[in-house]
Amino acid sequence: MTLRLAILVMTACGVVSDAILIAFYPQFFAMRYGVTDPIHVGAYVAAISIAVMLTLPLWARVARHVETMHLVVLTQGIAGLLGLASLGAETVAAYWAVTLLMFMTKSSYLLMFPYLMRVEPPDTHGATVGLLAVVVHLGGIFGAMAGGSLLQHLGPDACLLATAAGDFVQMALCIHLIRAGKIVGVLGADPPTSMTDARRPTLPRVLRLSALMLVFDFSAYLVRPFFSVYWEAATGIGSQTLTGLVFAIPGLMALLVLSMDRRARGDTASTALHLLLGTAGLMLQAAPWPPAMLIGRCLFGIALFRVSVRLDVTLFRVSTPHAYARDFSIANGFQNLGVLLSSFCAGVVVDRFGTAMPFLIAAAGLLLTATLNHRLFRIDRFRTPRHRPPTCRTEHVT
């Protein structure tokens, strides 16, 4: 197994582990603890975002002194143990405490993304990010379907066990790579540079791009916490397995789009056009008519994939190899802030205005993203690599 393939598999495991409950927290808390307050669900999802947002920059600092894969072995092992410990959480407060500690430790696996980009040549970054995005979306498909099926047939504890299993698989793959000597070391690969000098050239652009990511992620994630409740109420179908499949439609669209891009040799449409497509998809989903919701889900999925990939590729093109981890942690912090705000807002909006309103607010958010992109950044300028290949490459690893 090559380093690149192993990182893709570990990414899939991490995404599946995270996606098992993400669409079903309202049902999970109702079944396990009898909690049905939508504001509570929004607050919990927001707390997860805070945990990741606060700890990822700390792990990025640690990764300056410890190779990323060695760090992930330790943190994923601890996360798996905490996941098992959550089975014994008899109160909501105990569950919050244990699982938030779990998310704090497992957030380090996100450093695999800048690590992979650092050891990949820049001219493959677009393809690599696209492939990672598809893995993330497919992981979301499998995770949502598995989570719905496990919750419906085996109960909440089975979901917690499956989540912990994903963390242990990541740990095992890291151990295999280390023992097989397939890790590409990056510590000391760049000439010594002061932190101020390293950050100054990239920081202004990274901050503007991160602000754009915040608004986009707020809009994209606003509809997630209560989509399952909205779909089941609109259709009258209580099958959580089917709900998980519908929730995962954007992932299927990502796979379809990637296949189309490979045949057409890339995506030439503007970012603004993709954002308008996503806006239309969200507005269709706001109509409680199943055919319109399904069409809207497909359009939203295409736009979500296109814009997400373009934002991620742009981040690595405005950054420099030695600053990848730091700039990624900054951007991820803004993204998690967007998710955090969306989680709080989703609970309040649903409580006061119903489950359709988040789709309309999210549509307005995508229009705002298009406006900010035009005025602040114009990411379509960064369509070609800016940096020469770094010294370490994954093709050297067999």
C-alpha positions, -999 to 999 in steps of 0.1 A, spaced: 0 0 0 14 34 -10 15 64 13 -10 82 -9 -35 53 -9 -31 48 28 -39 84 35 -70 82 13 -81 51 32 -75 68 66 -94 98 54 -123 75 44 -122 59 78 -122 93 96 -151 106 75 -172 75 79 -166 76 117 -177 112 118 -206 108 95 -223 79 113 -243 102 136 -240 136 120 -274 133 102 -291 116 132 -282 135 163 -318 145 169 -329 108 168 -298 97 187 -303 120 217 -340 112 217 -334 75 218 -305 74 242 -313 103 266 -349 113 258 -337 148 247 -358 163 219 -349 200 221 -336 211 187 -315 239 203 -296 212 223 -287 193 191 -275 225 175 -255 234 206 -238 199 206 -228 201 169 -215 236 176 -195 223 206 -178 197 183 -168 226 160 -154 245 189 -134 215 200 -118 210 166 -113 247 160 -94 251 193 -73 219 191 -62 217 154 -38 247 156 -23 231 187 -17 198 168 -2 218 139 23 232 164 31 198 177 36 185 141 65 209 138 84 187 162 68 153 156 61 136 122 24 138 114 19 100 111 35 93 145 13 120 161 -19 104 145 -10 70 159 -12 83 195 -42 107 190 -64 82 171 -57 55 197 -68 79 225 -99 89 204 -109 53 200 -106 46 237 -127 77 245 -153 65 219 -156 32 238 -158 51 270 -188 71 257 -208 38 258 -207 41 296 -220 77 296 -253 75 314 -261 112 314 -261 138 287 -235 158 305 -212 128 307 -217 121 270 -208 156 261 -176 156 283 -163 123 269 -171 128 232 -158 164 231 -125 151 245 -127 125 217 -131 151 190 -103 172 205 -79 143 201 -91 130 168 -90 164 151 -53 158 145 -61 134 116 -70 165 96 -33 173 94 -30 144 70 -44 167 43 -16 194 43 9 166 49 -2 148 17 -2 181 -2 33 188 10 47 156 -3 27 158 -36 40 179 -65 20 211 -70 8 202 -105 -12 173 -90 -28 193 -62 -60 198 -82 -65 161 -89 -54 152 -54 -79 176 -37 -106 164 -61 -99 128 -52 -99 136 -15 -132 154 -19 -147 124 -35 -134 101 -7 -149 125 18 -182 125 0 -183 87 -4 -173 84 32 -203 106 40 -226 84 19 -215 52 36 -214 68 70 -249 82 67 -263 50 54 -245 29 80 -255 53 107 -292 52 98 -292 14 95 -273 9 128 -295 34 146 -327 18 132 -319 -18 137 -292 -20 165 -296 12 184 -274 41 195 -247 20 211 -239 3 178 -232 37 163 -208 46 191 -189 13 186 -187 19 148 -173 54 154 -146 40 177 -137 13 152 -129 39 126 -104 56 149 -87 23 156 -84 14 119 -67 48 113 -42 40 141 -35 6 127 -28 19 92 -4 45 106 15 18 125 17 -3 94 31 26 74 57 34 100 68 -2 104 70 -6 66 92 25 63 68 42 39 65 75 57 80 105 39 97 127 66 90 164 63 106 177 95 137 198 85 129 195 48 127 233 44 154 258 52 150 274 87 127 304 86 113 325 114 76 322 121 71 359 112 89 356 79 71 323 71 36 337 77 39 372 62 38 364 25 7 341 27 -12 354 57 -32 382 41 -45 361 13 -51 331 36 -72 353 59 -93 366 30 -98 331 16 -106 318 51 -133 345 55 -148 333 22 -147 297 35 -164 307 67 -195 321 49 -196 292 24 -193 266 52 -219 284 73 -243 282 43 -235 246 34 -238 232 69 -268 252 80 -292 226 64 -274 195 78 -285 191 115 -322 188 108 -323 176 72 -334 141 83 -362 155 104 -373 177 75 -372 149 49 -392 124 71 -418 151 79 -422 161 42 -424 125 29 -441 107 58 -415 80 54 -398 70 87 -371 48 73 -338 61 86 -318 40 61 -336 58 32 -331 91 50 -294 84 52 -293 77 15 -311 109 6 -288 128 30 -258 113 11 -270 124 -24 -244 152 -26 -217 125 -22 -231 106 -52 -230 138 -71 -194 144 -62 -185 110 -76 -204 117 -108 -188 151 -112 -153 138 -108 -159 112 -134 -173 138 -158 -143 161 -151 -118 134 -160 -135 129 -194 -139 166 -201 -104 174 -187 -114 197 -160 -140 222 -149 -141 255 -168 -172 271 -153 -168 301 -130 -171 299 -92 -200 323 -93 -220 300 -116 -215 270 -92 -227 292 -63 -258 301 -82 -264 265 -90 -261 257 -53 -285 285 -45 -311 271 -68 -306 236 -53 -312 250 -18 -344 268 -28 -357 237 -44 -351 217 -12 -371 244 7 -402 232 -11 -417 203 9 -423 183 -23 -401 152 -26 -393 154 -63 -382 190 -60 -362 182 -29 -344 154 -47 -335 176 -77 -324 203 -53 -303 179 -34 -285 169 -66 -279 204 -77 -267 214 -43 -243 184 -43 -227 194 -76 -222 229 -64 -209 218 -30 -183 196 -46 -172 222 -72 -168 251 -48 -152 230 -20 -125 216 -43 -118 250 -57 -115 266 -23 -92 239 -10 -70 240 -41 -67 278 -39 -56 275 -3 -26 254 -12 -18 277 -42 -17 309 -22 3 291 6 39 278 6 50 242 14 66 250 47 34 269 58 9 243 46 0 230 81 -2 264 97 -23 280 69 -45 249 68 -51 251 105 -61 288 101 -85 281 72 -99 251 91 -105 273 121 -125 297 100 -144 268 85 -152 254 119 -163 288 130 -188 288 101 -200 253 111 -202 265 147 -224 295 138 -245 274 115 -251 248 143 -263 274 167 -284 292 141 -299 259 128 -313 250 163 -327 285 168 -341 289 133 -358 255 133 -373 261 168 -388 295 157 -395 292 120 -396 255 111 -373 230 93 -377 247 58 -362 281 68 -325 269 70 -326 262 33 -337 298 24 -311 313 48 -284 290 33 -294 301 -2 -289 337 8 -255 327 23 -243 313 -11 -253 345 -28 -233 364 -2 -204 341 -8 -205 349 -45 -205 386 -37 -176 384 -13 -156 363 -37 -161 390 -64 -151 418 -41 -124 403 -19 -107 374 -36 -117 362 -71 -105 327 -66 -108 319 -103 -75 338 -107 -57 309 -90 -63 281 -115 -27 271 -121 0 261 -96 22 288 -82 50 268 -66 76 244 -78 75 208 -66 88 203 -30 117 179 -24 95 151 -10 71 133 -33 48 103 -29 59 87 -61 92 79 -44 73 57 -20 63 22 -31 
